[in-house]
Amino acid sequence: MSTTQKITKSALMIALATVLMWVSKLLPAPWLQGGSVTLGSMVPIIMTGILLGSKWGLCASLGYALIQMMSGFYPPPTQTFLNFFLVVMLDYILAFGVLGLSGVFYKLSGKRKLSAAFAGFCVSVLRYICHIFSGILIWGVYAENGQSVLAYSIIYNGTYMIPEILITTALLTLISGIFTDK
């Protein structure tokens, strides 16, 4: 496959992920400091990593991270340069960037029938972990009195990431038969 074809396919997957993200944003979201449950918006980015490899998956995921940041950046409660940097890195660049590693997990699982679902599950959990760290380091000021910052971050981010992980894994399970070698 030529570089032009890979760029085109990556761009189409980023566009599809963006459309799925925007369609989902039409629904009211209860998350005050960010986060949303989408209609599988991570799936196209994950599939880019599986179909084109991690290099292209990472490029697509970073492009998608920038679109996510431009479409709904939530400034940190304590507006210092370090906090802005951490929000950009943990909530956008790293959180969405890990989706591009799906090709690595796909190869590790032996390219079997449910390997795409396994890869999607793994990178989605990595994204959740990035948001948990962000919640601990930045957003913990919103924790209720007496609630640990870790518990707050796990619960808050879990309210949208756990459904997102389940939707993503389910969709990848449905389409996994298309992309298997064995």
N, C-alpha and C positions, 0 to 999 in steps of 0.2 A: 504494500500500500504506500502510495507516495505521501510526502510531507503535506502537500496541498490537500489531499484527501483526509489526512488526519486532522489538519487544522479545521477543515470544513465540518467533519464529524464532531469534533470537540465543540466548535461554535454552536452547532445545532443542539447538542446535548446541554450546553450552558443555557441556550435560549429556552429549551423545553423545561429545564429546572426552574428558570426564572418565571415562566408562565405558570407553572404549577405552584410556585411560591406566591405569586400575585393573586391567583384565583383563590387560594386559601386565605389571603389577607382580606378578602371581602367579608369574611365572617368576623364578628366581634371577638376580640381576644381579651381575656382577663389578666394578662401578664403586664404588670406596670413597668417592669424594668427590662422588657424584651422577652423574646421567645415566642414561638407559635407552632401549632400543629398544622402540617401541610398535607396536601394530597400526594405525598410521595416525591416531594421536590428533590430529595437527595438521590433518588434512584438513577436519574440520567447521569449524574456526576460519578456515582459508584460504577455504573456500567461503562463509562469512559475509561476508568482505570482497569476494568476487567478486559474490555475489548481491545484497547489500544496500549495498555501497559501503564506502569506507574508513572513514568515520565510525563506522558500525556494526561494521565489522570490528575497528577499534581498541578499541571498547568491549568487544566479545566477547573479544578477545585479552587485554585487561587483566583482565577477570573471570577468564579461564582462568589467567592468570599468578598471580593471588591464590590460586586453588584449588591450583595446582601448588606454590606456596610453603607453603600450609597443610598439604599432604599429604606433604611431604618436604623440609623446609628443612635444608640442611647449613650449620652455622655455620662461618665462616672459621677457618683454623688460628691466625691472629693476631687475637685478639678485641678489636679496637678499633672505635670508632664508625665510622670511615671504611671499614674492611673490611666491616662489617655493611652499611653503606649501599651499597658497591660490589657486594656479593653480591646484595642485593635488586634493585639497578638492572640489573646486567649479566646475572645468571643467571635473573632472573624478569621484571621489568617490561619491560626492553628486549628480552631474548631472545624472550619470547613476544609482546610487543607488536608486534614487526615483522611477525608473521604477519597482523595486521590490514591491512597495507599491500598485501595481495594484489590488491585491487581496482585499485590504481594500475598494477601490473605487467600485470594482465589488460587494462586499457584501452590501455596502451602497446603491447601485442602485437597489437592490432587485433581482439580478440575472435574469433580464428580457432579452428580445431578444437583445437589443442594449447595454446591460451592459458592455460587453467586449470593445465595441467601446468607451463608456463613460469613462471607467477606463483608457483605452489607451490615450484618449484625455487629461484627468486630469493629468496623470503622465508625459505625453509629455510636457504639459504646465509648470509643475513644473521643468522639465529639462531646458526648455527655461528660466525660471526665474533664475535658478542657473547660466546659462551662462550670463544673463544680469548683475547679481551681479558681476561676474568675470570681465565682460567688464568694469563696473564702477570702481571696485577696482584696476584692474591690467592693462587691455588693453586700457584704455581710453587715453593713451598717443598717440594713433594713430588717435584720433579724429581730424577732420579738424579744422583749426583755426576758432573760432567763433561758432563751433558746441558744444552743451552740451555733456558731457560724457554720460549722460543717453540716449540722442537721438542716439548718435553713437552706444551705446551698443544694444539698441532695434533694430536699423536698421541692423547693421552688423549681429547680431545673428539671427534676423528675416529672413535674406536672405536664410539661410539654415534650420532654425528650423521651420518656418511656412510651407514650403513644406514638411518637415519631419513629422510634426504633421498631415498634411492633408493626406499624404500617409499612415501613421500608422493608423489613424482613418478609412480611407477607407478600408484598408485591414482587420482591425478588424471588421468592419461592414459586410464585405463579409463572414467572417468565424464565426460571432457571433452566428448564428443559431445552430452551432454544439455544443456549450458549454452552452446552456441555460437550466435552470431548469423549466422555465415557458413558 
